[in-house]
Amino acid sequence: MAKETVIQGIVVKDGQPVSSGYARLLDDGGDFTAEVPLSATGQFRFFARPGSWTVRALVPGAAGERKVVARQGEPVDAQVEVTAAA
């Protein structure tokens, strides 16, 4: 059985998918683990070990993050809302 789990989702701004930018995966200590570009429809996918993670979205002029808990065999679907940087 696979030891990895899937963390996937979509990045939105004002309720609409964001088509440019990156999703970054941080471990429970806040350390960088991985980064992927967003798809044209704002989607991302990571393969990670079970545990607590933070998905941080970095898009032009905005950012946001969401904490998730990954469990083996249960894909995590997360929506990350980004807001304009202050």
C-alpha positions, 0 to 999 in steps of 0.5 A: 500500500502506498505511503503517500497521500494526495493534497489537491485543490484550487486557488481562488480570488474573489470566488474565481479560479486563479490561472497564474501563480504557484502553490507551495507545500509547507510541513507542520514546522513551516518548512518548504517542502514542494512547489507547483505551478497552478494549472490554467484552472487554478488547480494544484496537486501534491503527493505527501506523507500523512500529517499536517501541512500548509498549502500557501498560494502565491499569485501576482499581487496576492497570497493566501494559505490553508492548513490541511491534514492528510490521511493515507488513502484519503485525498485532501481537497482544499480551496485556498482563497487569496487576497491582495497583499497589503 
